[in-house]
Amino acid sequence: MGKLIKLLIFLIVVGFAALVGFAYLGPFFGAEFAPAQVEIRQPVTLGAD
């Protein structure tokens, strides 16, 4: 049972390291995480009574 818990902890640590590595190194390999930026203009009517 102890070996199973150690394996599970090892897989969690390796998975977390892989996720962090992909987040930092992803843009170098063509993975873009930023959303497309679009300017939106809407007129606003203020109720100045």
SERO-4910 file (N, C-alpha, C, O; in steps of 0.05 Angstrom, whole numbers):
BEGIN
 pado doro    nc1    nc2    nc3   cac1   cac2   cac3    cc1    cc2    cc3    oc1    oc2    oc3
  Met    A     17    -24      0      0      0      0     17     25      0     10     45    -12
  Gly    A     40     24     14     58     46     15     70     53    -13     74     76    -19
  Lys    A     76     32    -28     87     36    -55     67     50    -73     74     66    -90
  Leu    A     42     43    -70     20     55    -86     18     85    -80     14    101    -98
  Ile    A     19     92    -55     17    120    -47     42    136    -57     39    158    -66
  Lys    A     66    124    -55     90    137    -65     88    141    -95     95    162   -106
  Leu    A     77    121   -110     74    123   -139     54    146   -145     58    161   -164
  Leu    A     33    147   -130     12    168   -135     24    195   -130     19    214   -146
  Ile    A     39    199   -108     51    225   -103     72    232   -124     73    255   -133
  Phe    A     87    212   -133    107    216   -154     93    225   -180    102    244   -193
  Leu    A     71    213   -187     56    220   -212     44    248   -209     43    263   -229
  Ile    A     35    255   -186     24    282   -182     46    303   -185     42    324   -198
  Val    A     69    298   -173     92    317   -175    101    320   -204    106    342   -214
  Val    A    104    297   -218    113    298   -246     92    312   -263     99    327   -281
  Gly    A     67    306   -259     45    319   -274     45    349   -270     41    365   -289
  Phe    A     49    358   -245     49    386   -239     73    400   -252     71    422   -263
  Ala    A     96    387   -251    120    398   -264    116    399   -294    125    419   -307
  Ala    A    104    380   -306     99    380   -335     79    402   -342     83    416   -363
  Leu    A     59    407   -326     40    428   -331     53    456   -329     48    473   -346
  Val    A     69    460   -309     83    485   -306    103    489   -329    105    511   -340
  Gly    A    117    468   -336    136    470   -358    122    476   -384    132    492   -400
  Phe    A     99    464   -389     84    470   -414     74    498   -414     73    511   -435
  Ala    A     65    508   -391     55    536   -389     77    556   -395     72    576   -408
  Tyr    A    102    551   -386    124    569   -391    136    565   -418    144    585   -431
  Leu    A    138    541   -428    152    535   -453    133    532   -476    143    531   -499
  Gly    A    107    531   -472     88    528   -493     90    549   -515     89    542   -539
  Pro    A     92    575   -508     93    595   -529    118    592   -548    117    601   -571
  Phe    A    139    580   -538    162    576   -556    157    554   -576    170    553   -597
  Phe    A    137    537   -571    131    515   -589    105    519   -604     95    501   -617
  Gly    A     94    544   -604     71    550   -619     44    549   -605     23    553   -617
  Ala    A     44    543   -579     19    542   -564     14    570   -552     30    579   -535
  Glu    A     -6    584   -561    -12    611   -552    -35    610   -532    -57    600   -540
  Phe    A    -32    620   -508    -52    618   -487    -68    643   -484    -89    643   -471
  Ala    A    -58    666   -495    -72    691   -491    -96    693   -510    -94    684   -533
  Pro    A   -119    703   -500   -142    706   -518   -137    728   -538   -121    746   -534
  Ala    A   -152    726   -560   -150    747   -581   -162    773   -569   -183    773   -558
  Gln    A   -147    795   -573   -156    820   -563   -170    836   -584   -160    840   -606
  Val    A   -195    844   -578   -211    860   -597   -222    884   -582   -232    882   -560
  Glu    A   -219    907   -595   -229    932   -582   -259    934   -588   -267    932   -611
  Ile    A   -274    939   -567   -303    942   -570   -311    969   -559   -304    976   -537
  Arg    A   -325    985   -575   -334   1011   -567   -364   1011   -566   -377   1004   -586
  Gln    A   -376   1019   -544   -405   1022   -541   -411   1049   -530   -399   1057   -510
  Pro    A   -431   1062   -541   -439   1088   -530   -454   1084   -503   -469   1064   -500
  Val    A   -449   1101   -484   -462   1099   -458   -478   1125   -453   -467   1147   -456
  Thr    A   -503   1122   -446   -520   1145   -439   -522   1146   -409   -533   1128   -396
  Leu    A   -513   1168   -398   -515   1172   -369   -540   1187   -362   -547   1207   -374
  Gly    A   -554   1178   -342   -579   1191   -333   -572   1214   -314   -571   1210   -290
  Ala    A   -567   1238   -325   -560   1261   -309   -585   1278   -305   -588   1299   -318
  Asp    A   -603   1270   -288   -628   1285   -283   -624   1304   -261   -643   1319   -254
***
